[in-house]
Amino acid sequence: RVLHWVTDARLDVGFAIANAAAGVIFVLCVYRLAARYFRAPLVVTALVVLFQIYMTVPMIGMCSLTSRYFQPSVIGAVGMLAGLVLLIERRHWLAGVALGVASLFHVNYMVWIVVVVGLFIIVQRRQLGWRGCVALLLPMVPGIACHIPYLIEMRSAEQAVFLAEARRVIQDVYAPCHYRPRLWGVTPFMRLAVGLVAGMAAMCFVRPRADCEGRGL
């Protein structure tokens, strides 16, 4: 019993640390982007954090970027955000590691990351060179290797009947808030609209840096 208690306690502490670390990384990513494009990065970061805390603006499937409790999607979402910020800063090895961790933790983010990295390499292949391509692709191998067998197995004929019932249970019973948009209502879209309007209003007061005006990522 003592061993089980110690193990559970360690898991709880580990999950709490991982979740807190994801929140810190999220704030740092926002600050790095704000410092790159705006004259008052602390103001921009504070506004984003306030909205994230009080609005919990949902993404596709009613998932928030961060959460008050540990779940794999938080690591996937924050890892992908960190990887994209590092890509903007052209720190390709660190970007590859962040995207690799995100792809390992959540299959949905693995699919999106493969698409984004593939397009990025196609567009930037000359600037990246072979070392940059390897830096982005190599850390993603564990995540892809972990998820691909399950994706292949899900498409097998033997699993067709089972998967049809499994999808019905997941989509209609377990998590319709994720998979049935008609059940979402208007609240999450109103929250998203409020966040977008607030962001546009904030840009009127927090002007971009002069050397970044008109410049894309």
Secondary structure, DSSP 8 states (H G I E B T S, - for coil): -HHHHHHHHHHHHHHHHHHHHHHHHHHHHHHHHHHHHBS-HHHHHHHHHHHHHHT--B-TTS-BSS-SS--HHHHHHHHHHHHHHHHHTT-HHHHHHHHHHHHHH-HHHHHHHHHHHHHHHHHHHHHHHHHHHHHHHGGGHHHHHHHHHHHHHHTSGGGHHHHHHHHHIIIIII-HHHH-GGGS-SHHHHHHHHHHHHHHHHHHHS-B-GGGTT---
